[in-house]
């Protein structure tokens, strides 16, 4: 496994959680969950729009951890 750590693109996992939060928001009629899902989705879009914060499989140079950190920072912004 040497050399394969920190290489996976976490976009699908993050967006899956965003969809889950949106579904919970609708199911429980709780706008906070839906808003959290929307914030995650918007953060992923913002991070992917920047070539400097993409993973190698989509033309970038950062790893899984750095990508995830960029998404977290975009959510907090």
ROSE-4610 file (N, C-alpha, C; in Angstrom, 1 decimal, always signed):
// ROSE-4610
residu = [X/X/X/X/X/X/X/X/X/X/X/X/X/X/X/X/X/X/X/X/X/X/X/X/X/X/X/X/X/X/X/X/X/X/X/X/X/X/X/X/X/X/X/X/X/X/X/X/X/X/X/X/X/X/X/X/X/X/X/X/X/X/X/X/X/X/X/X/X/X/X/X/X/X/X/X/X/X/X/X/X/X/X/X/X/X/X/X/X/X/X/X/X/X/X/X/X/X/X/X/X/X/X/X/X/X/X/X/X/X/X/X/X/X/X/X/X/X/X/X/X/X/X/X/X/X/X/X/X/X/X/X/X/X/X/X/X/X/X/X/X/X/X/X/X/X/X/X/X/X/X/X/X/X/X/X/X/X/X/X/X/X/X/X/X/X/X/X/X/X/X/X/X/X/X/X/X/X/X/X/X/X/X/X/X/X/X/X/X/X/X/X/X/X/X/X/X/X/X/X/X/X/X/X/X/X/X/X/X/X/X/X/X/X/X/X/X/X/X/X/X/X/X/X/X/X/X/X/X/X/X]
num = [1/1/1/2/2/2/3/3/3/4/4/4/5/5/5/6/6/6/7/7/7/8/8/8/9/9/9/10/10/10/11/11/11/12/12/12/13/13/13/14/14/14/15/15/15/16/16/16/17/17/17/18/18/18/19/19/19/20/20/20/21/21/21/22/22/22/23/23/23/24/24/24/25/25/25/26/26/26/27/27/27/28/28/28/29/29/29/30/30/30/31/31/31/32/32/32/33/33/33/34/34/34/35/35/35/36/36/36/37/37/37/38/38/38/39/39/39/40/40/40/41/41/41/42/42/42/43/43/43/44/44/44/45/45/45/46/46/46/47/47/47/48/48/48/49/49/49/50/50/50/51/51/51/52/52/52/53/53/53/54/54/54/55/55/55/56/56/56/57/57/57/58/58/58/59/59/59/60/60/60/61/61/61/62/62/62/63/63/63/64/64/64/65/65/65/66/66/66/67/67/67/68/68/68/69/69/69/70/70/70/71/71/71/72/72/72/73/73/73/74/74/74/75/75/75/76/76/76/77/77/77]
x = [+0.8/+0.0/+0.8/+2.1/+3.0/+2.7/+2.5/+2.2/+0.8/-0.1/-1.5/-2.3/-1.8/-2.5/-2.7/-3.9/-4.2/-4.4/-4.8/-5.0/-6.4/-7.3/-8.7/-9.4/-10.3/-11.1/-12.3/-12.5/-13.6/-14.9/-14.9/-16.1/-17.4/-17.4/-18.7/-19.1/-18.2/-18.5/-19.1/-18.5/-18.9/-20.3/-20.5/-21.8/-22.9/-22.5/-23.5/-24.0/-23.1/-23.5/-24.4/-24.0/-24.9/-26.3/-26.4/-27.7/-28.5/-27.8/-28.4/-28.9/-28.1/-28.6/-29.8/-29.8/-30.9/-32.2/-32.0/-33.2/-33.7/-32.8/-33.2/-34.0/-33.5/-34.1/-35.6/-35.8/-37.1/-38.0/-37.4/-38.1/-38.6/-37.7/-38.0/-38.5/-38.6/-39.0/-38.1/-36.8/-35.8/-34.9/-35.1/-34.4/-32.9/-32.5/-31.0/-30.3/-30.9/-30.3/-30.2/-31.3/-31.3/-30.2/-30.1/-29.1/-27.7/-27.5/-26.1/-25.8/-26.7/-26.5/-26.2/-26.9/-26.7/-25.3/-24.9/-23.6/-22.5/-22.7/-21.6/-21.5/-22.7/-22.7/-22.0/-22.4/-21.8/-20.3/-19.8/-18.4/-17.6/-18.2/-17.5/-17.4/-18.5/-18.5/-17.4/-17.3/-16.3/-14.9/-14.7/-13.3/-13.0/-13.9/-13.6/-13.4/-14.0/-13.8/-12.4/-11.7/-10.3/-9.3/-8.6/-7.6/-6.6/-6.3/-5.3/-5.8/-7.1/-7.7/-8.4/-7.8/-8.4/-7.4/-8.0/-7.2/-6.6/-5.6/-4.9/-5.8/-6.9/-7.7/-8.5/-8.6/-9.3/-8.4/-7.2/-6.2/-5.5/-5.7/-5.1/-3.9/-3.4/-2.2/-2.3/-3.4/-3.5/-4.2/-3.9/-4.5/-5.8/-6.3/-7.6/-7.8/-6.8/-6.9/-6.9/-6.0/-6.0/-7.3/-7.9/-9.1/-10.2/-10.3/-11.3/-11.2/-9.9/-9.7/-10.2/-10.0/-10.4/-11.9/-12.6/-14.1/-14.5/-13.9/-14.3/-14.1/-13.0/-12.7/-13.8/-14.2/-15.2/-16.6/-16.9/-18.1/-18.1/-16.9/-16.8/-16.8/-16.4/-16.3/-17.7]
y = [-1.2/+0.0/+1.3/+1.1/+2.3/+3.1/+4.4/+5.3/+5.5/+4.7/+4.8/+5.5/+5.9/+6.6/+8.0/+8.6/+10.0/+10.3/+9.3/+9.5/+9.5/+8.9/+8.8/+10.2/+10.3/+11.6/+11.4/+12.2/+12.0/+12.7/+13.3/+14.0/+13.2/+12.0/+11.3/+11.0/+10.7/+10.5/+11.7/+12.8/+14.1/+14.5/+14.3/+14.6/+13.7/+12.4/+11.4/+11.9/+12.4/+12.9/+14.1/+15.0/+16.2/+15.8/+14.7/+14.3/+13.7/+13.0/+12.4/+13.5/+14.5/+15.6/+16.3/+16.5/+17.1/+16.2/+14.9/+14.0/+14.0/+14.0/+14.1/+15.4/+16.5/+17.8/+17.8/+17.1/+17.0/+16.1/+14.9/+13.9/+14.4/+15.1/+15.6/+17.1/+17.6/+19.0/+19.9/+19.7/+20.5/+21.2/+22.5/+23.3/+23.3/+23.1/+23.1/+21.9/+20.8/+19.6/+19.9/+20.4/+20.7/+21.8/+22.8/+23.9/+23.3/+22.4/+21.8/+21.1/+20.3/+19.6/+20.5/+21.6/+22.6/+23.3/+23.5/+24.1/+23.2/+21.9/+20.9/+20.9/+20.9/+20.8/+22.0/+23.2/+24.4/+24.5/+24.0/+23.9/+23.0/+21.9/+21.0/+21.7/+22.3/+23.0/+24.1/+24.8/+25.9/+25.3/+24.3/+23.6/+23.1/+22.4/+21.9/+22.9/+24.1/+25.2/+25.7/+25.5/+26.0/+24.8/+25.0/+24.0/+23.7/+24.6/+24.3/+23.4/+23.2/+22.3/+21.1/+20.6/+19.4/+18.2/+17.0/+15.8/+15.4/+14.6/+14.2/+13.6/+12.9/+12.2/+13.2/+14.4/+15.5/+16.7/+16.4/+17.4/+18.2/+17.9/+18.6/+17.9/+18.4/+17.8/+17.6/+17.8/+17.6/+16.3/+15.8/+14.5/+14.6/+13.5/+13.3/+14.3/+14.2/+15.0/+16.5/+17.0/+18.4/+18.8/+18.0/+18.3/+18.4/+17.4/+17.5/+18.7/+19.1/+20.3/+21.5/+21.5/+22.7/+22.8/+21.6/+21.6/+22.1/+21.7/+22.1/+23.6/+24.1/+25.6/+26.3/+25.8/+26.5/+26.5/+25.4/+25.4/+26.5/+26.6/+27.6/+29.0/+29.2/+30.6/+31.3]
z = [+0.0/+0.0/+0.0/+0.0/+0.0/-1.3/-1.1/-2.2/-2.6/-2.0/-2.3/-1.2/-0.1/+0.9/+0.5/+0.8/+0.6/-0.9/-1.7/-3.1/-3.6/-2.8/-3.2/-3.2/-4.2/-4.3/-3.4/-2.4/-1.4/-1.8/-3.0/-3.4/-3.3/-3.8/-3.8/-2.3/-1.5/-0.1/+0.6/+0.3/+0.9/+0.4/-0.9/-1.5/-1.1/-0.8/-0.3/+1.1/+1.9/+3.3/+3.1/+2.1/+1.9/+1.5/+0.6/+0.2/+1.4/+2.3/+3.4/+4.4/+4.6/+5.4/+4.8/+3.5/+2.8/+3.0/+2.9/+3.0/+4.5/+5.5/+6.9/+7.1/+6.5/+6.6/+6.1/+5.0/+4.4/+5.3/+5.6/+6.3/+7.7/+8.4/+9.7/+9.7/+8.6/+8.4/+9.3/+9.1/+9.9/+8.9/+8.8/+7.8/+8.1/+9.4/+9.7/+9.0/+8.9/+8.2/+6.7/+6.2/+4.7/+4.4/+5.3/+5.0/+5.2/+6.1/+6.2/+4.9/+4.4/+3.2/+2.0/+1.9/+0.9/+1.0/+2.3/+2.5/+2.1/+2.4/+2.0/+0.4/-0.2/-1.7/-2.3/-1.8/-2.3/-2.0/-0.9/-0.5/-1.5/-1.8/-2.8/-4.1/-4.6/-5.9/-5.9/-4.8/-4.7/-4.7/-4.0/-4.0/-5.4/-6.0/-7.4/-8.4/-8.2/-9.2/-9.2/-8.1/-8.0/-8.4/-9.4/-9.9/-8.8/-7.9/-6.9/-5.8/-5.7/-4.7/-5.2/-6.3/-6.9/-6.6/-6.6/-6.5/-7.8/-7.9/-9.1/-10.2/-9.8/-10.8/-11.6/-11.1/-11.9/-12.2/-12.3/-12.8/-11.7/-10.5/-9.4/-8.8/-7.7/-7.1/-5.6/-5.0/-3.6/-3.3/-2.1/-1.6/-1.0/-0.6/+0.1/+1.3/+2.1/+3.4/+3.1/+2.2/+1.8/+1.2/+0.3/-0.4/+0.7/+1.6/+2.6/+3.5/+3.9/+4.6/+3.9/+2.6/+1.8/+1.8/+1.7/+1.8/+3.2/+4.2/+5.6/+5.7/+5.2/+5.3/+4.4/+3.3/+2.5/+3.2/+4.0/+4.7/+5.8/+6.5/+7.6/+7.1/+5.8/+5.3/+5.2]
